[in-house]
Amino acid sequence: MITLYAFGPQFSLPDPSPFVTKAEVLLKMSKLPYEIDLKGFRKAPKGKLPYIKDDGELIADSTFIRRHLERKHKIDFDRGLSAEQKAIAWAFEKLAEDNLYWAIVDARWMIDANFDKGPRRFFDVIPAPVRPLIVPMIRRQVRKNLHAHGMGRHSRSEIESIATQGIDAMAAYLGQKSFFMGAEPTGVDATIFAFAASALCPQFDTPIRAAADRHENLRRYVGRMTARYYPERGELAGCKAAA
Ligand SMILES: N[C@@H](CCC(=O)N[C@@H](CS)C(=O)NCC(=O)O)C(=O)O
């Protein structure tokens, strides 16, 4: 049995981390049995979630989790795709993970109203007397991370325009297809779904959400992915589960 180390459902999402959701959808696609452990963050090999334990072996990072499933369990997530389609899928995946992600982090962590109803709640589990020390410290660290990445050096409106362009590109490429690369889901859908749902998350009121909300095809796509991979949920990120 594979163990997926996760944060656990929050903000009406399967997980606040799109990377954890991506890893979970990949596990669901692979149809391998897995369980979720919410207590693994402190022992994370790369200091981040997700990671998995498979037969005693720890694999950190959603990209390497996918590679592990492909190699060890012979799962072909890109069945039927040409080399050109695989290249496009990889480029969109990294657009979401290495660019859009940081705009979402900025919106959730740096806008006070979003922080208060979102990430601040992560710290409800630590004793109240130390919260006033820990919470600003972690928030400062996130600000540093944003700065180191580069996204944090832009003005808020510049960040939002970059995020909007990424979302528009995702929606344009999806077009009227059922899934990102065609009629059936492939590996990239785990990522696009996770990030589209994060962008659409109704908990956070941001231009990023407005940008995603403008694309009916993206909302219907999130609903379609929800129906397939989280059928127990009637809706996710404000999108009705429907095939
Ligand atoms: N490249 C990693 C990114 C994972 C990641 O950024 N995880 C974040 C949550 S979204 C995390 O665990 N952050 C904790 C920290 O940086 O302390 C992957 O694909 O899994």
The ligand as an SDF file (V2000), in Angstrom:
LIG
                    3D

 20 19  0  0  0  0  0  0  0  0999 V2000
    8.0630   20.8100   -6.6530 N   0  0  0  0  0  0  0  0  0  0  0  0
    7.2560   20.3430   -5.5510 C   0  0  0  0  0  0  0  0  0  0  0  0
    6.5260   21.5080   -4.9160 C   0  0  0  0  0  0  0  0  0  0  0  0
    5.8160   21.1270   -3.6260 C   0  0  0  0  0  0  0  0  0  0  0  0
    5.4560   22.3500   -2.7930 C   0  0  0  0  0  0  0  0  0  0  0  0
    5.7900   23.4790   -3.1410 O   0  0  0  0  0  0  0  0  0  0  0  0
    4.7880   22.0970   -1.6630 N   0  0  0  0  0  0  0  0  0  0  0  0
    4.4400   23.1730   -0.7630 C   0  0  0  0  0  0  0  0  0  0  0  0
    2.9380   23.2450   -0.5470 C   0  0  0  0  0  0  0  0  0  0  0  0
    2.1050   23.7740   -1.9920 S   0  0  0  0  0  0  0  0  0  0  0  0
    5.0650   22.9150    0.5970 C   0  0  0  0  0  0  0  0  0  0  0  0
    5.0560   21.8100    1.0900 O   0  0  0  0  0  0  0  0  0  0  0  0
    5.5810   23.9750    1.2200 N   0  0  0  0  0  0  0  0  0  0  0  0
    6.0820   23.9240    2.5480 C   0  0  0  0  0  0  0  0  0  0  0  0
    7.2950   24.7530    2.7400 C   0  0  0  0  0  0  0  0  0  0  0  0
    7.8460   25.2630    1.7330 O   0  0  0  0  0  0  0  0  0  0  0  0
    7.7090   24.8770    3.8870 O   0  0  0  0  0  0  0  0  0  0  0  0
    6.3110   19.2500   -6.0660 C   0  0  0  0  0  0  0  0  0  0  0  0
    6.0580   19.1790   -7.2800 O   0  0  0  0  0  0  0  0  0  0  0  0
    5.8540   18.4190   -5.2560 O   0  0  0  0  0  0  0  0  0  0  0  0
  1  2  1  0
  2  3  1  0
  2 18  1  0
  3  4  1  0
  4  5  1  0
  5  6  2  0
  5  7  1  0
  7  8  1  0
  8  9  1  0
  8 11  1  0
  9 10  1  0
 11 12  2  0
 11 13  1  0
 13 14  1  0
 14 15  1  0
 15 16  2  0
 15 17  1  0
 18 19  2  0
 18 20  1  0
M  END
$$$$
